[in-house]
Amino acid sequence: MAKTDKKIRIFSALEVANICGVVNQTAINWIKNGYLKAFTTPGGQYRVYSDDLVEFLHSRGMRLPAELKKVLEQQLEVNSVLIVDDDAELNNSIKEFLAKKYPDFTLTQAFDGFEAGKLLATSKPDAVVLNVDLPGIDGVKLCHDIKTEQNIASPIVVAVTGHDSGDLQARLEEAGADAYLRKPFGLDELGNRIEELARKRAGVS
């Protein structure tokens, strides 16, 4: 997928303090003691890259504040996709299509909700193609869980379904799905939708 021209966000010590809910001196002490990686401007001010702030929070077992999650989502480049569908033929077709179109992608597959949950935790995909009709699983709830996971920037979710339930699309939108596709759909349409959503999130036209 084409790279965007967005810039990685850099925070001042005061902004770090406000995001983390501490006083400015505490953030400065984190930096001075080497706990939080930072660099110094020519004027002697501390600056922290968003990725370094995330690493610091994870090392301390702290949740990502909502403001920081939003920043990370805006920086997101889609380089990894999790495909969740119990239809093995379709799941494999999507993987083969994306692998051919985007050879640098990391692609993972789940064929049931349990496997999806494990892979979401370990691979932290940038985008999820989610069949909401998985047996024994509330697909709408799974979509909501993916979008509200506390310690990751919420991935792009493209929900797919073979059913035409009257209120399903509205429920998925409420659960946070970024797009909704009815089966059967074209693989080109799926790829274009993922790319469009990635560029939209990054603020690139």
KOLTOR-628886 format. One record per residue (C-alpha): x, y, z; residue in one letter. Coordinates in pm, whole numbers, padded with zeros to 5 digits, always signed. Layout:
% KOLTOR-628886
XYZA/...
% end
This chain:
% KOLTOR-628886
+00000+00000+00000M/+00127+00344-00087A/+00304+00523+00194K/+00155+00849+00314T/+00333+01176+00378D/+00210+01214+00736K/+00457+01307+01010K/+00519+01122+01334I/+00386+01329+01624R/+00636+01476+01870I/+00533+01586+02220F/+00681+01836+02463S/+00735+01732+02825A/+00428+01935+02922L/+00215+01757+02661E/+00340+01421+02789V/+00246+01525+03141A/-00103+01632+03032N/-00160+01310+02837I/-00046+01094+03129C/-00227+01297+03395G/+00084+01399+03589V/+00258+01728+03663V/+00520+01862+03424N/+00809+01791+03662Q/+00716+01423+03677T/+00745+01393+03299A/+01079+01576+03310I/+01201+01338+03581N/+01102+01038+03368W/+01318+01180+03091I/+01613+01280+03311K/+01620+00938+03479N/+01627+00762+03142G/+01288+00599+03178Y/+01133+00792+02890L/+01338+00833+02574K/+01359+01193+02452A/+01577+01436+02262F/+01665+01799+02329T/+01592+02090+02096T/+01857+02359+02028P/+01672+02569+02284G/+01713+02304+02553G/+01353+02176+02552Q/+01270+01805+02577Y/+01078+01640+02293R/+00934+01286+02285V/+00834+01080+01981Y/+00489+00924+02008S/+00631+00573+01955D/+00873+00621+02246D/+00590+00739+02468L/+00390+00427+02380V/+00687+00204+02460E/+00730+00380+02797F/+00362+00336+02886L/+00370-00032+02793H/+00685-00087+03001S/+00502+00056+03300R/+00183-00139+03243G/-00010+00184+03181M/-00303+00207+02942R/-00281+00429+02638L/-00479+00750+02700P/-00754+00822+02447A/-00567+01126+02312E/-00256+00920+02239L/-00458+00641+02078K/-00609+00896+01841K/-00264+01026+01749V/-00143+00673+01678L/-00446+00602+01461E/-00372+00912+01255Q/-00015+00786+01207Q/-00129+00439+01107L/+00011+00289+00789E/-00154-00035+00691V/+00121-00296+00660N/-00048-00591+00832S/-00394-00743+00789V/-00578-01012+00983L/-00838-01202+00781I/-01113-01355+00996V/-01351-01587+00811D/-01457-01949+00865D/-01500-01990+00489D/-01153-02129+00416A/-01184-02078+00041E/-01273-01710+00074L/-01018-01657+00352N/-00741-01802+00135N/-00860-01606-00171S/-00841-01279+00022I/-00493-01367+00150K/-00368-01457-00199E/-00512-01138-00346F/-00360-00910-00082L/-00027-01093-00098A/-00012-01034-00471K/-00125-00671-00457K/+00078-00577-00149Y/+00376-00817-00130P/+00527-00638+00171D/+00217-00693+00385F/+00219-00921+00687T/-00095-01133+00646L/-00244-01357+00912T/-00554-01573+00902Q/-00809-01684+01159A/-01088-01929+01084F/-01286-01890+01407D/-01344-01636+01681G/-01109-01798+01932F/-00818-01795+01687E/-00903-01437+01594A/-00881-01330+01957G/-00535-01482+01999K/-00400-01327+01679L/-00543-00985+01760L/-00347-00990+02086A/-00020-01117+01940T/+00000-00966+01591S/-00178-00633+01655K/-00286-00593+01289P/-00332-00254+01126D/-00651-00374+00955A/-00898-00658+01008V/-01127-00815+00749V/-01396-00953+00977L/-01672-01195+00883N/-01940-01109+01138V/-02127-01436+01072D/-01877-01662+01250L/-02046-01964+01414P/-02097-01929+01787G/-01965-01573+01796I/-02143-01239+01821D/-01969-01066+01532G/-02095-00722+01629V/-01958-00764+01981K/-01626-00891+01843L/-01605-00581+01621C/-01671-00360+01925H/-01405-00543+02127D/-01149-00498+01849I/-01216-00125+01825K/-01208-00063+02201T/-00901-00266+02301E/-00722-00038+02545Q/-00356-00095+02465N/-00347-00071+02087I/-00440+00188+01830A/-00769+00052+01702S/-00721-00118+01365P/-00930-00047+01060I/-01217-00298+01053V/-01390-00398+00731V/-01693-00605+00831A/-01827-00855+00580V/-02148-01059+00592T/-02357-01286+00379G/-02679-01187+00552H/-02908-00894+00487D/-03032-00818+00836S/-03215-00486+00832G/-03029-00324+01120D/-02696-00509+01094L/-02512-00229+00916Q/-02630+00027+01172A/-02525-00202+01460R/-02181-00253+01305L/-02135+00120+01254E/-02227+00172+01619E/-01971-00097+01714A/-01703+00099+01528G/-01673-00082+01193A/-01504+00141+00935D/-01669-00024+00636A/-01934-00284+00556Y/-01936-00521+00257L/-02205-00767+00153R/-02101-01105+00017K/-02029-01168-00261P/-01791-00876-00307F/-01503-00817-00545G/-01153-00855-00406L/-01052-00534-00582D/-01333-00358-00396E/-01201-00492-00065L/-00843-00384-00138G/-00952-00040-00253N/-01169+00006+00057R/-00883-00079+00293I/-00650+00161+00113E/-00912+00436+00105E/-00974+00400+00479L/-00601+00404+00558A/-00549+00722+00360R/-00859+00885+00512K/-00744+00810+00866R/-00402+00954+00789A/-00560+01270+00645G/-00425+01206+00295V/-00656+01257+00000S/
% end
